[in-house]
Amino acid sequence: RRHRRLHPVMGRTASTVPQLSYAALAATCAAALISAAGAANDAGAGVAADPACPACAAEEASLLQIGSAASARQGTATVVDWVGPCSVGDHVTCRGTGKACSGAQCCPSFNGSGTFPCPSAPADSANLCQAPAKLQNCLFEAVPAPNASWQAANALEAAWDAELVSVQAHNFVRKSVTLANGQVVGYLERSSNCSDGRTLLAFHGLTQVIYDFIEFVAALDAPEDVRVLIPDAMGHGSRIPYALSLGDKLKGWTAKERADDAVAFLDALGDVPGVVDVYGWSMGGATGLSFTAYHPDRVHRAALVAPAAAFTEGVLEQTNEGNLAANFRSVAQAVPWLEAIGMPPAAARQGAPLLAWQRAATLVDPKYWGRMWTGLLSDLGPDAAAMVANCRGKADLVARAGKSVAVIIGTADAIVNAGVPDAIAEALGPEHSQVTMLPGLGHYGDPSDAEVTIPAPAGPVAAKWLGYV
């Protein structure tokens, strides 16, 4: 059976992925402990030379590509600020320096920290580093995927049926297009009743796919002369097979890379004249900001809901600890993810089992969504302040191009840094920006009311901004 789903915070497998048993999904990657010989504990000596690690140099070169955009912006040596999920002994990069390390080796000093343990060092290993604590921990618990019960199967079946009803009810048609690089992108389209009407390009959030974003677009109630396009983002939905084909080279993608990909999508369609309206949520909001900043000639105006262009201190602290909420794999791990995006505790506990089963249906390995998460963070900066400054820099580009952006965000959002709306508004000024704060709303849900989610109140605000009403 083809696996599909409706929930707004989960990924989906592509129809081209072969069905696997849930028992097979329970297999986890074995961690290999790699001994480090002759660790260099001197702050100037860098990481230890490891004769048993011939892949370190190549791995370092590959990982350094992630930080190239950040280094160009900062005018400093290339660094990698966020390392994706790893197993004990994996070849990864040291925080802030980009030097390769493995297992129990020491990383060179960063900002006066003294040498510190490699992110992939085992938690119980003794080390001779000057600082005993890691600056970032990339280890994670490879929890087996949950078994499918008949209750889960019935719930998934109901979600699939609801999904089809939603597509038909809102006059969407499922299509696909091949990009210049050969990737096939699935997308939803609602055609316009006017040959020269406007086009809305919609960007969904992390772990979502195109069907999930219908509720956001439906809340806009866009006129029939507006053509609507909702493409699967890189590494999501129809594009999971390509991402999996990258193997260990998969590092996720930045918002700018996703924005460039959106241009390739429009170019592949070849029938989108002029500019488009932009609407995105969370990762899609960050993509929309980058799309407007780096490709202003393709944009009319943009409405961004909870744009994940910079993150809260709490989120970054959890990421540093290796606690990647978006990478949940078990029912227990799904609960804090739902709470983080604003669902009340009781609703989170109720929804977690189905969410975990849906995650299993994406047929991806245990590290997959964690890499999507750290890929999104990888060019934003090493901390919250740097990320807000990065957001301001993109907003400055939007301002220079004379484009207009609305930000719609909940007052209880625990994911997006509170400095994001101000950074955008200050850069664009009152003539080209609007900030709407939704009282009590979190990143997606309302922590005090399970029946309230952000698409409904955000839609009318965005529609007015985009000129649909």
N, C-alpha and C positions, 0 to 999 in steps of 0.2 A: 504493500500500500504506500502511496505517496503521502509523506507526512506534511501537514500544514497546520497553521494555528492562527489564533486571533488576538491573543494577549499582547498588550502594547509594550511589553518589556522583555521580549524573548526573541531569539533568532529562529530561522526556519531553514530546513533543508531544501535544496533545489530538487525539482522533479527528476533531474538527471542523475542524482545520487542513488546508487543501488540500496535496497532495503537491507538492513542488518538486524540481527537479533539483539534484543536488549541484553542478553547474556554476554554477547560479544562486546557491547558497549562498556561492560563492567571491567574489562581488562585495563590495567593501568601500566604506565611506563615504569620500568625498573630503574631505580636510581643507582648510578655507579659512583662509588667513592674513589676519588682520584687523590693519591698522596702527593703532597707538594714537597719537593726536595730543595733544600737550600733557600728558604724564604728570605727575601730581602726586606729587612725590617728598617732599613735606613730610609728616611723620608725622600731622599734624592735618588734612591736606587731603583724606584719603580717596582713592578711586580717581579716575582721570582722567575728565573729562567727554568723552564720545565721541559726537559728532554723528552718526556712522555706526552707532550702536548704539541705535536706538529701543527694541529689545526688552529692553535691560538691566534697566529698572525692573520690567517685568512678570516677567522671569525671576527677579530678586532676590526679588520678593514670593512667587513660587511656591516657590523654594528655602527661603525663611525658614520656611515652614510645617513643614519637616522638623525644625527646631530648636525648635519651640514647646514641646514636652513637656520638653525639657532646660531651657529658660529658666524654665518654670514651677517646675521642681524647684529650680533654683539661685537663683531670685529675682533674676536679672540680665537684661541686655539679651539679646535673642534672638541666638543664634549658630548657625552650622552647622559642626560639627566635622569631618565627613567628606563629601567631594565624590565623586560617582560617576565612572565612566570618562568621558573627554571626548576630543574631537579638538582639534587646534591651533586657537586662536581662538574656541572655544566660550564662551558666556556662562555663567560659573560664579560661585561665591561665594568670598570670601577666608576663609582659615582663621581662626576665632576671632572675626570681626567681623560676618559676614553681608553685607558690602558686595559689590556686584556688580563683576566685572572681566571683561576679555576680552583674550586674547592677550598682547601685550607690555606691558600696563599694570602698574602697581605697586599692591600691596595696602597698606592702612594698617598701621601698627605694631601688633603684638600681643604683649603681655607683654614690652615693651622690645626687640623684635626689630629695630626700624627697619622702614621700608617694604621689601617683598619682592616678588618676581615673582608674577604671577597663576598659579594652578595650570595654566591652559591655555596659558601662554607656550611658544613653541617652544624646544626645548632649546638651539639654537645661536644664539638671538637675543641681541643686546646690549641691556642695560637700564641705566637710571640709578637703579635702586632702591638704597636704603642697604644692604640685605643682598643679596648676589648669589644666594643659594640659596633655592629655594622651600621653604615650610613643608610643602606637600603638592603632589605631582605627580599630576595626574589623567590625563595622557596615557598611551595604551597602544598597543601594536602591533596593528593590525587584521589579524591573520593570516587568510588565506583558509581556509575549511573544507576538510578533507581530502577527496580524491576517494574514492568508494566502490568498492572492489574486490570481486571475487566472494568473496574470503575474508571481507571485512567483512560482506557480505550474508549469507553462511552463518552467521557468528557471531551476527549480530543475529537471524536466524531461529531459531537454537537458543535464544537468550535469550528470545524471545517464547514459544516452546513451553514452556520451563521455567517461565516466569511463569504461564502458564495452568494448568500442573500444580500449581504452588504454591497458586494461588487455590483450585482444586478440592480439593486435599488438605487444606486447612485450613478448608474449609466456608465460604469467603467468597463473597459475592455482590456484583457491581459494581452500584451504584445512583447516582442523582443527585438533587439537591434544589435548588430555586430559593430564594435568599435574598430577604429583604424588599427589598434594593436591586436585584434583578433578576439578579444573578450566579448562574450555574449551577455547582454544586460537585459534582464526582464524588467518590464515597467507596466504601469497602469496608465491608461489614457481615457479621459473624458473629452470627446470631440466637441468643437465649437459649432454653433449653428450659423456662424458668420466667418467667411473665408479670410477676412482681414481683422479678426478679433484679437484680443489679448491672449497671452499664454502665461499660466502660472506654473512655475517649476517648484516642486515640493521636495524637501529633504527630510527623511525620517531619522529617528534617533538610533543610538547604539543598541544593538541586539534586536531592533525592530526590522521589519521588512515592509514592502509596499502595501500589503493589505492592512497592516496595523495603522497606517497613516490616513486611512479613509475617514476615521472619526474626526481627525483634525481638519481635513479638507471639507468634510460635510458641514462642520460648524461655521465655515466661512460663508456658506450659502452663496457661492459665486454665481453671477449671472450666466445664462446659457451661452452667451457669446464669448466666454472665457474658456479656452482650452486648458485642461489640467494634465500635467505630466508628473508621475511619481515613480522615479527609477530606483531600483535596488542599489544601495550604496556598496562601495567596495567591501568585499568580505561578508556580505549579507545576502540571504535569500538565494537567488539564482547565481550569485557570484561566489558562493561558498566553495564549489568544486575547484575553481581557479586558485583561491586562497590556499586550499589544502594541498594543491599541487606544488606549492612553494616549499613545503616541508619545513625544515628548521630555518629556512630563509624568511619565513613569514614573521614580520615584525609589526604588522598593523600599518595604518596610514594616518597621516596628519590631516588636519582640516584643509590645509592648502592643497595637499595632494588630492583630497576628495573634491575640492572645488575645481581643480584642473581636470579631473575625471568628468565632472559635470559638463564642462565645456566640450570634452570629447563626445559625450553623450548627445548633446545638442547638434554638434557637427555631424555625427553619424546619422541622426534623423534627417538632417538636410532640408527640413521644411518648417523651420522656426525662424521666420523673418524678424529682424529688429530685436528689441529688448524683451525680457521676461520679468514678471513679478516673481519674487522669491519669498517662500514661506518654509520655515524649518523649526524643528524642536530639538533641544538638547544638542547632541552631536550634529544634527541637521541644522540647528541654529548657528553653531560654530562654522559649519560648512557654508551656510548662507552668508555669514559675515566675511569669510575669506573669498567667496565667490564675488561679492560686491566690491571687496577691496582690490583684488587682483585682476578682476575681469569686469570693470565698471561699464565697459562698452556693451555688455550683454544684459545689463540690469536696468529696469525702470525704477522700482523701489522694493524694499525688503521689509518683511515683518518677521521678527525672530522671537520665538517663544523659549524662554529659559535657555539662552544660548550658552553652550558649554565651552566658552572661550577662555575661562580661568576658573579654578576650583577652590573650594574652601580649604582652610588649614586642616580641618578634620579629615577630609577626603584624602589629602596629600599625606597626612600622617599615617593613615591606614595603608595607603599604597606603599609608603616606605617600609612598613612593617610586613609587607607581603600579603596583606589582607585586601584582595581585589574583589570587592563585592559583586561586580558585574560578571565575575568568573565563577559564579555559584554552580554547583553540580549536584548538591544534595538538597533534600527538603530543608534541613537545618540551615544550610547556607543561603537558601532562597529567602528565608524570613527577613534577615537584616537588609537584603537588597530591596525588598518591597518596602520596608520601613524607611530606608534611605531616600527613596523617591517620593515619600509622603503618604504611604498607606498606613492607616491606623493599625496598631499591633494585632488586634483580633482579626482584621481583614487580611493582614499579612500572613498570619498563621493559617488562615483558611485557604488562601490562594497558593501557598507555597508548594503543596504536593503536586498540583497540576502544573505549576510553573517548572518544577524540577523534571517532571515527565516530558514536558514540552522541550526543555533543554536537551534531554536525551535524544529526542527525535531529530535534532539537528545533525546528529551523527558526526560530531567533531571531537577532537581529542581534548583532554582536560585543560590544556594550556590555551586553547584557541581564543576564547573571549577575553582572557587576561591580556593577550597580546594585542587584541583590538583596542583595549583600554589604554595600555601604555603607549601604543602607537599614536593615539590621539593626543596624549600628553607630551610626546617626545620632543616637539619643537616649541613648546610654550614657555619654557624656562624652568629653573630648578626649584622655585618656591612660589607661594601665592602672590607675593608682591611682583615678582618678575612676570608672572602670567598676566596680571592686570595691566602691567606696562606693555606687554605684548599685544593685548587686546586694544589698548589705546593706540598703539602703532598702526594696527589694521584700520581702526576707526579714522585715524588721520588720513590714511590713503583714500578712504571713502569720502572724507570731507574734501580733499583736494579734487576729487572727481565730480563733486557737486551732487552726489547721490544722497538719498534719504533712507533712514532706517528707524523702525519702531522696535522697541524691546518690551516684551510682555513677560512678567515673571512673578512668581508667588513670593509673598513676604516670608514664608517659612521654608524656602528652598534651601536644602542642606547640601546640595551638590555644587551649584554655581556660586562663585564668589560674589559677594554683595557689591564689589567694586565694578563689576562688568557694566551694569546699566549706566552708572555715572561716567565711566570711561568713554562709553560710546556717545552719551549725551553731551559731555564736555567737548569732545572733539568735533561733533557735527553742529552743535548749537541748536537753539530752539526752532529755527526755520526748517531744519533738515532732520530732526529727531523727535521722538516721542517715547516716553517711558511710562508704562502702565504697571502698577503694582497691584496684584490680586490678593486681597486680604486673606490670610490663613492658608493659602495654597502652598503646597510643597513643590517639588520638582515635577511631579505628575499628579499625585493625589492630594487630598486634604487630610492631614493627620487627625482631624477631629470628626470627619464625616466620610465614610467609605463610599457614599454615593456620588461624591463630587470629585471630578477630575479636571485637569486644566484645559483640555480641548474646548469644552463648552463655553467657559467665560472668555477664553482667548480668541475664539473664532470671530465674534462680532467686532471686537476691538481691531483685529487684523484686517477684517473686511472693510471697515471704515477707512483705515489707513491706506489700504490699497485702492480705494475708490470704487469698491464693489457695491456700496450702498450710498 
